């Protein structure tokens, strides 16, 4: 490291980006899958957990694209 | 039962080591108020590693000299590595106050992992859930308190409501952000380390037990035994690499989470 030279973007974040993407995907599935499961228990249905998982995945992908997608 | 149809390994009584090699009997049984505080081999090893880490730093920096030599030199290189490669790279100058935590974390995880390849010890401390879980909870509590102290209550708003999104979408995204920041982060931190250590220890055990088994059998297996002996040695080198890598990953991700808590996301 040196204090001179042009300021640069902190590197070492490659691993962070990968884990953040995986973490967000997993979190989306877990969060909305759980909500769907709770609704299933409450309403006595069986399909809402699947709906929740898909909704969570979609939300997670939206977040990932917003955060890491080019722009 | 018809003997020849049995697989060779089963007939000759080879038992591959399984997950039971991670279970140790209590040496001292201790129970306080219903909480099991028994001491087994893993606990003893944990005390040993803690003592070793403390002792190394104490001996190295007891009488620090301007021109370091010996142990001080080694430990300074280690601290420099964490400072330059992790703290300054990931957090920046602002992160130097977290250098003691991150250095301790790195060295403790590393020494815990190295137990897996150390002769006579041969058990990775982080192959049990307790330590990775406690360290992940430490990192979780640290980055939450860093967030609160640097952003105030707005930390939770920034973490749960990413900016620049139309408000109805928050219904969809806020649960995801909550789970990803406060649940998935510590859980993956702990499981990544635990799973790597379990897998490494199992592979080493299977290879060495099988090598011993094949080398002592009086048939053609001896040739394969020689091959697997060579491979076992290569696997030890690989486990050394994994021990260092996982300590590094645990530390750098803790640093990344702290960095994320210091400043709101843009």
Interface residues (C-beta under 8 A of the other chain):
Chain A: X1 X10 X11 X12 X13 X15 X16 X19 X22 X23 X24 X26 X27 X28 X30 X31 X32 X35 X55 X56 X58 X59 X60 X62 X63 X66 X67
Chain B: X84 X85 X86 X88 X89 X90 X91 X92 X162 X164 X165 X169 X172 X173 X175 X176 X177 X178 X179 X180 X183 X184 X185 X188 X249 X252 X253 X256 X265
